[in-house]
């Protein structure tokens, strides 16, 4: 029999899940608290979605896969909403076209928040009696919403950057006093046969497994991500004008889009969620595409790390450390505070790897609609690792695989160099 002390200190899994669910749903609302209905309804490009849509889609996910499928007698809040707020789940039927999400001026932001409150209450009421399969879907829903919290921030940033007024979402400080780094150091990486991928013992998306062995050849990783000052040197040396540095598709993209600098850079300033600010030379460069990251690595006489090299290096670090999202407020990568050993493995900027986003040996997508979550996108994209300043703390782990197309750069994407030894 457990002692009184053991019983009183034991964490109730249902209670813990309920708390995490409530905190995650509350953070989403905090992130849009400063937005008007117009701010939350506009869409600045097809890759981005309105803030209101993110709030609605994450609610649709819970209402559909938890309440509709696992709570007897539950009636949809509005039978029209699944068509509006399904994203890409073919098994759930037709949906409103992604490039036209900004045309959804109705329902209003207030209406969406009322729906969210209704679904939140229904989930919390049902939680104690749900089967394990439904609890797993709530866990998935929490992590799904954390992904959308980061997307919400990057989409708002892209939207506000189109406004000539340069408005700030949060007019708060985003810099701190740090020392400049004179040089980049190299840290020898693991070599030989190592195991990567999630092996259980906590939540993970299906694409993070199965755990398997890979062979790593001798290599080294840079101690920190590439910073803005180094990127300015790349620009000054003609990096965007030298075709030999670029992959063929990358050079075609540079020419077609007239790319001359990372996204949001203009005349020594860059746009942030706190408005236009001076570029901080020691801070990690961000909002770069895979094409740019690869070209910079070529210019630097290095390469991008593989995702296996990155994960082997990150496995000994606490994924909850680093600059990550804790609450609503100005979000912008900050410089490292040390130069001993590997720095900023988690947080600050997502780090492009040279690895294509493809399935691990033995991967099988889950049955049903939720099986469309990751596997169907394993084509033409590259893996990023480590999270960013906009990634909610607690969402990240060493095995986490993010992925984007090589031209995309509106996310907080940066790079860490690698080289063969």
C-alpha positions in Angstrom: 0.0 0.0 0.0 1.3 3.5 -0.9 2.1 5.7 2.1 0.1 8.9 2.7 3.0 11.0 1.4 3.3 8.9 -1.8 -0.4 9.2 -2.5 -0.6 12.9 -1.9 2.4 13.7 -4.2 1.5 11.3 -7.0 0.4 13.2 -10.2 -3.0 12.2 -11.5 -2.5 11.7 -15.3 -6.0 13.0 -16.1 -5.5 16.1 -13.9 -2.1 16.8 -15.5 -3.5 16.4 -19.0 -6.4 18.7 -18.1 -4.0 21.4 -16.9 -1.8 21.2 -20.0 -4.9 21.3 -22.2 -6.2 24.4 -20.5 -2.8 26.2 -20.5 -2.3 25.5 -24.2 -5.7 26.7 -25.2 -5.2 29.8 -23.0 -1.9 30.7 -24.6 -3.5 30.8 -28.1 -5.9 33.4 -26.9 -3.2 35.4 -25.2 -1.3 35.5 -28.5 -4.2 37.2 -30.3 -5.3 39.4 -27.5 -3.7 42.5 -29.1 -5.3 41.8 -32.5 -8.4 43.4 -33.9 -10.9 41.4 -35.9 -9.4 42.8 -39.1 -5.9 41.8 -38.0 -7.0 38.3 -37.2 -9.0 37.9 -40.5 -6.4 38.9 -43.1 -4.2 36.5 -45.0 -0.9 37.9 -46.5 0.0 34.9 -48.8 -1.2 31.4 -49.6 1.4 29.8 -47.2 0.1 31.8 -44.3 -3.3 31.6 -42.6 -5.3 34.3 -40.6 -4.8 34.2 -36.9 -8.6 33.6 -36.5 -8.3 30.5 -38.8 -5.5 29.0 -36.6 -7.8 29.4 -33.5 -10.7 27.8 -35.4 -8.7 25.0 -37.0 -7.2 23.8 -33.7 -10.8 23.8 -32.3 -12.1 21.9 -35.3 -9.4 19.3 -34.7 -10.5 18.7 -31.1 -14.2 18.8 -31.9 -13.9 16.4 -34.7 -11.4 13.7 -33.5 -12.2 13.8 -29.8 -15.8 15.0 -29.2 -17.5 13.9 -32.4 -15.8 10.5 -32.5 -15.6 9.7 -28.7 -18.4 11.5 -26.9 -21.8 9.8 -27.4 -24.5 12.3 -28.3 -22.2 15.2 -28.9 -23.6 17.6 -31.5 -21.4 19.9 -33.6 -21.4 23.5 -32.5 -22.0 24.6 -36.1 -22.3 22.0 -38.9 -20.8 24.5 -41.4 -17.5 24.9 -39.6 -15.9 21.6 -40.7 -15.9 22.7 -44.3 -14.4 26.1 -43.3 -11.7 24.9 -40.9 -10.6 21.4 -42.1 -7.0 21.9 -43.4 -5.9 19.0 -45.5 -7.6 15.9 -44.2 -9.0 14.2 -47.3 -10.8 11.6 -45.2 -12.8 14.4 -43.6 -14.2 15.6 -47.0 -14.1 18.8 -49.0 -12.8 22.0 -47.5 -12.5 25.7 -48.2 -9.4 26.4 -50.4 -6.3 27.4 -48.4 -5.4 30.5 -50.5 -8.9 31.9 -49.8 -8.9 31.7 -46.0 -8.5 35.4 -45.8 -11.9 35.8 -47.4 -13.6 34.3 -44.3 -14.7 37.6 -42.6 -17.4 35.5 -40.9 -17.4 33.9 -38.4 -15.9 36.8 -36.5 -13.0 36.5 -34.1 -15.5 36.8 -31.3 -17.6 34.0 -32.8 -14.6 31.8 -33.0 -13.7 32.4 -29.4 -17.2 31.5 -28.3 -16.9 28.2 -30.2 -13.5 27.6 -28.6 -15.0 28.1 -25.1 -17.8 25.7 -26.0 -15.4 23.0 -27.2 -13.0 23.5 -24.3 -15.8 23.0 -21.8 -17.0 19.9 -23.6 -13.5 18.4 -23.7 -12.8 19.1 -20.0 -16.2 17.7 -19.0 -15.6 14.5 -21.0 -12.0 14.0 -20.0 -12.4 11.8 -16.9 -14.5 9.3 -18.8 -12.7 9.1 -22.2 -11.0 5.9 -23.3 -7.2 5.8 -23.7 -7.5 6.3 -27.5 -9.3 9.6 -27.0 -6.8 10.8 -24.4 -4.1 10.1 -26.9 -5.9 12.3 -29.4 -6.1 15.1 -26.8 -2.4 14.8 -26.3 -2.0 15.0 -30.1 -4.3 18.0 -30.1 -2.2 19.8 -27.6 1.0 19.4 -29.6 -1.0 20.2 -32.8 -2.1 23.5 -31.2 1.5 24.3 -30.1 2.6 23.9 -33.8 -0.2 26.3 -34.8 0.8 28.8 -32.1 4.2 29.1 -33.8 2.6 29.3 -37.2 0.2 32.0 -35.9 3.1 34.1 -34.8 5.0 33.8 -38.0 1.9 34.4 -40.1 1.1 37.6 -38.1 4.6 38.8 -38.6 4.4 38.2 -42.3 1.1 40.1 -42.4 2.2 43.1 -40.4 5.4 43.3 -42.5 3.3 44.1 -45.6 1.9 47.2 -43.9 4.0 50.4 -44.7 3.3 51.6 -41.2 5.4 48.7 -39.8 3.1 48.1 -36.9 4.2 46.2 -33.8 2.2 43.4 -32.3 3.9 43.8 -29.0 5.9 47.0 -28.5 8.3 45.5 -25.9 12.1 45.2 -25.8 13.6 42.2 -27.7 17.3 42.7 -27.2 19.7 42.4 -24.2 23.3 43.3 -23.7 25.6 40.5 -24.9 29.2 40.3 -26.0 30.1 39.8 -29.6 31.6 36.6 -30.8 34.9 36.9 -32.6 35.0 33.5 -34.2 32.9 30.4 -34.8 34.3 27.3 -33.0 34.0 23.7 -34.1 32.9 20.8 -31.9 33.6 17.2 -33.0 30.5 15.2 -33.5 29.6 11.6 -32.7 30.8 8.9 -35.1 30.2 5.3 -35.7 26.9 3.6 -35.3 24.3 5.6 -33.3 20.6 5.2 -32.7 18.2 8.0 -33.7 14.5 8.5 -33.7 12.0 8.4 -30.9 12.1 5.2 -28.9 9.0 5.8 -26.7 8.8 7.1 -23.2 6.8 10.2 -24.1 4.8 11.9 -26.8 6.2 12.0 -30.4 4.8 12.4 -33.8 4.7 9.3 -36.0 7.4 10.7 -38.4 10.0 10.7 -35.5 10.1 6.9 -35.5 10.8 4.0 -35.6 14.1 4.4 -33.7 16.9 2.9 -35.8 20.7 2.8 -36.2 22.7 5.0 -38.6 26.4 5.3 -39.4 28.0 8.7 -38.8 31.4 9.5 -40.4 33.9 11.9 -38.8 32.5 15.4 -38.7 32.2 18.6 -36.7 29.4 21.0 -36.0 29.7 24.7 -35.4 29.3 25.7 -31.8 26.4 28.1 -32.6 24.1 29.1 -35.4 25.4 31.5 -38.1 24.7 35.1 -37.0 23.6 38.2 -38.7 27.1 39.7 -38.8 28.4 36.7 -40.7 25.4 36.9 -43.1 26.2 40.5 -43.8 29.7 39.4 -44.8 28.2 36.9 -47.1 26.1 39.6 -48.7 29.0 42.0 -49.0 31.1 39.3 -50.7 28.5 38.9 -53.4 26.9 35.8 -52.0 23.5 36.5 -53.7 25.3 37.3 -57.0 27.5 34.3 -57.3 25.8 31.4 -59.1 28.5 28.9 -58.3 27.4 28.9 -54.7 23.9 28.0 -55.4 22.0 24.8 -56.2 20.4 25.1 -59.7 16.8 25.5 -58.3 18.1 27.9 -55.6 19.8 30.2 -58.2 16.6 30.1 -60.3 14.6 31.1 -57.2 17.1 34.0 -56.4 16.8 35.3 -59.9 13.0 34.9 -60.2 12.3 36.5 -56.8 15.2 39.1 -56.9 16.4 37.9 -53.4 19.2 39.9 -52.0 18.9 39.3 -48.2 17.0 37.3 -45.6 13.3 38.0 -45.4 12.4 41.2 -43.4 15.8 42.9 -43.9 15.8 46.4 -45.2 18.6 49.0 -45.1 20.2 47.8 -41.9 17.0 47.0 -40.2 14.8 44.0 -39.9 11.1 43.7 -39.2 10.1 42.0 -35.9 6.9 41.4 -33.9 8.0 44.5 -32.1 8.2 46.5 -35.3 11.3 47.6 -37.3 14.6 47.3 -35.3 18.3 47.6 -36.0 19.9 44.3 -37.1 21.7 42.8 -34.1 24.9 41.4 -35.5 25.5 38.7 -32.8 22.0 37.3 -33.0 21.3 34.2 -35.2 20.3 35.0 -38.7 16.7 34.0 -39.4 14.0 33.9 -42.1 16.3 32.2 -44.6 15.4 29.5 -47.1 17.1 26.1 -47.5 18.5 27.5 -50.7 20.1 30.4 -48.9 21.4 28.2 -46.0 23.0 25.8 -48.5 24.6 28.7 -50.5 26.0 30.2 -47.3 27.5 26.9 -46.3 29.2 26.6 -49.7 30.5 30.1 -49.3 31.9 29.3 -45.9 33.6 26.1 -47.1 31.3 24.0 -45.1 28.0 22.2 -45.5 24.7 21.7 -43.7 24.6 19.0 -41.1 22.5 15.9 -41.7 19.5 15.4 -39.4 21.2 12.3 -38.0 24.4 14.3 -37.0 22.2 17.0 -35.5 20.1 14.6 -33.4 23.2 12.7 -32.1 24.7 16.0 -31.0 21.4 17.3 -29.4 20.5 14.1 -27.5 22.5 15.0 -24.4 20.8 18.5 -24.1 17.6 19.4 -22.3 15.1 20.2 -25.0 13.3 22.6 -22.5 16.3 24.9 -22.4 17.1 27.7 -24.7 15.1 30.7 -26.0 11.5 29.3 -26.6 8.0 30.7 -26.3 6.7 31.0 -22.7 4.1 33.7 -23.1 2.8 36.4 -25.4 5.3 39.1 -26.1 7.9 40.2 -28.6 9.7 37.2 -30.2 13.0 37.5 -31.9 16.2 35.3 -31.8 18.8 36.4 -29.2 22.5 35.8 -29.3 24.1 33.0 -27.4 25.5 33.9 -24.0 28.4 31.5 -24.0 31.0 30.1 -26.5 32.0 26.9 -24.7 30.7 23.8 -26.4 27.5 23.5 -28.5 25.1 26.5 -27.9 21.5 27.1 -28.8 20.7 23.5 -29.8 17.1 24.2 -28.8 15.2 27.4 -29.4 16.3 30.7 -31.1 16.1 29.5 -34.7 15.0 26.3 -36.6 18.2 24.9 -38.1 18.1 23.7 -41.7 19.7 20.3 -42.3 20.8 18.8 -45.6 18.4 15.9 -45.1 15.3 15.3 -47.2 12.1 14.8 -45.2 11.5 11.1 -45.9 10.2 8.2 -43.8 12.5 6.3 -41.5 12.9 2.5 -42.1 9.8 0.8 -41.0 7.6 3.9 -40.8 3.9 3.3 -41.1 1.3 6.1 -41.0 -1.6 5.7 -38.5 -4.9 4.5 -39.9 -7.7 6.9 -40.5 -7.7 10.7 -41.0 -5.1 11.4 -38.3 -2.7 9.2 -40.4 -2.6 12.1 -42.9 -0.8 14.3 -40.3 2.8 13.8 -41.4 3.4 10.9 -43.8 1.6 12.4 -46.9 4.1 15.4 -46.9 7.3 13.3 -47.3 8.1 14.6 -50.7 10.2 17.6 -51.8 10.8 19.0 -48.3 13.8 19.4 -46.1 14.2 18.7 -42.3 14.7 21.4 -39.7 15.7 20.7 -36.2 15.7 22.3 -32.7 12.8 24.7 -32.5 12.8 28.5 -32.4 12.0 31.5 -30.2 8.4 31.0 -31.3 8.2 27.3 -30.4 6.2 26.8 -27.2 8.4 25.5 -24.4 7.7 21.8 -23.7 6.9 21.1 -27.4 10.5 20.2 -28.5 12.7 17.1 -28.2 15.9 15.9 -29.9 14.0 13.6 -32.3 11.5 16.3 -33.5 11.4 16.7 -37.3 10.1 19.9 -38.7 9.9 20.2 -42.5 9.4 22.9 -45.1 9.9 23.3 -48.9 13.3 24.7 -49.8 12.1 28.1 -50.9 10.1 28.9 -47.8 11.5 31.3 -45.2 8.7 33.1 -43.3 9.3 30.8 -40.3 12.1 31.5 -37.8 14.6 29.4 -39.9 18.4 29.6 -39.6 21.4 27.3 -39.9 24.3 25.7 -38.1 27.4 24.7 -40.2 29.0 21.3 -40.4 32.1 20.0 -42.0 33.7 16.6 -42.7 36.8 15.6 -40.7 
